[in-house]
Amino acid sequence: MGLQSVRSIVESYNGNLDINYDEERFSLVVLISDI
């Protein structure tokens, strides 16, 4: 499952996808306000 499909799923829920990464770590934060 690619990041693009994850992003489209999150956006379909009016959410926000925040991706932060550097050499040592990778974090993916999904904010969904409309549950």
N, C-alpha and C positions, 0 to 999 in steps of 0.2 A: 504494500500500500504506500503510494508515494505522497510526498508532502502536498502536492497540488490537489489530490483528491481529499486529503484531510482538510485543507484550507477551504475547499468548496463545501464540504459538509459543515464545517464550523460557520461559514458565512450563511448557509441556509438556515441556521438557527440564530441569526443576527449576532453571531459571536465575533470574537477577535482572536486572531492567532498571532502570538508573539514568539519569535524564534531568536534565541541568543546563543552564539557559540564562539569559542576561541580554541586555542590549541589543546587545552586541558579538559574542557567540559562542554557539554551540549545541553541546553535547557529549552523545553518547549512548553509554553504557557498558553492554555486555552481558556478564554474568558467568555462564558455564555451568560448573557444577562436575562434571557427570556426563557425560563424553564417553567 
